[in-house]
Amino acid sequence: MSDTFRAFVVNQVDGQYAGAFKQLSVSDLPDEKVLVDIAYSSLNYKDGLAVLGRGRGVVRNFPMVCGIDLAGTVAESKDPRFKTGDKVLALGGGLSETLWGGYSARQRINPDLLVKIPQGLTETQVMAIGTAGYTAMVSIMFLEDEGVTPDKGEIIVPGAAGGVGSVAVAILAKLGYRVVASTGRPEAHDYLKSLGAAEVLARADLDKQAKPLEPARWAGGVDSVGGRTLATVLAQTKPQGVITCCGLAGGNELPATVMPFILRGVKLLGVNYFEIPAGWRETAWKRLVSDLDRAKLDSMTEIEPLSDIQALAEKILRGKTRGRVVIDVNK
């Protein structure tokens, strides 16, 4: 491999946020124990914020190589858990925030963040899952842990055409739930039904000023939107229903009341995909192998070059991407 390689780096120049492609060498990389030749990364909402500097405090150290996900091959290892040639992945854990991330052809990584790519999945597929899809799986595991089974009723998935939503719809449908998807894009209705949605609601049906309590419909939900949408979902949740929350595409405020919680016993569970119970990380990957239809995963995936990352970041922040976007870091 060449002595130098390309990475997308953000920095603060005269107090202004700026991102650009830079040529780096291995000597520029952090002092970590495993060197990975990266093949693919992915595009998540947080990546869009980091690339364009739209999210206050997303990037906390400068300069920073963006990209919260990565998949590739171990080139060097000083850790006994990994050897040269191992196929590995990393999701989050501070990448693109305080630690250099995956928008680079090579990276040195803390081995505690690495996972060997599960048998049955390719580098492209684990990045098609990425942080968004992994979060969807963890969210579903939270619902199951709270006793939300298919016989309890319908599951609502707001923001269903996005990364978290698409994977959630596909997995929930395969597990036998009746999934109701919500999206602001009429052109995505057929796409969501192809993933397994039994019904598709318009965004406006949920993105509204809700009453403290509305007719109860949802046994559970996987929400990545927040804002008024989440408040409406809570007001419509059945007694003892459970909603997971893992995103804020619709805003970081929650204009809700306590009525669903104290009168219906509704639970709202926050999901930080990296801070999960012991043993869940391995279980989540096993579940993704068994419970996510590979053909549906491929159908929701686009592969784009790293050279287009700024335009792609703008696109995901405007809600214009569909499903999952895998980033080929060598193009």
PyMOL commands that set and color helices and strands:
alter all, ss='L'
color gray80, all
select helices_A, chain A and resi 26-28+45-52+111-113+123-145+150-152+163-174+186-195+203-205+227-235+259-263+280-291+294-299+306-317
alter helices_A, ss='H'
color red, helices_A
select strands_A, chain A and resi 4-13+16-25+34-43+64-65+69-77+87-91+106-109+114-116+154-157+179-183+199-202+218-223+237-245+267-270+301-305+324-328
alter strands_A, ss='S'
color yellow, strands_A
deselect
rebuild
show_as cartoon
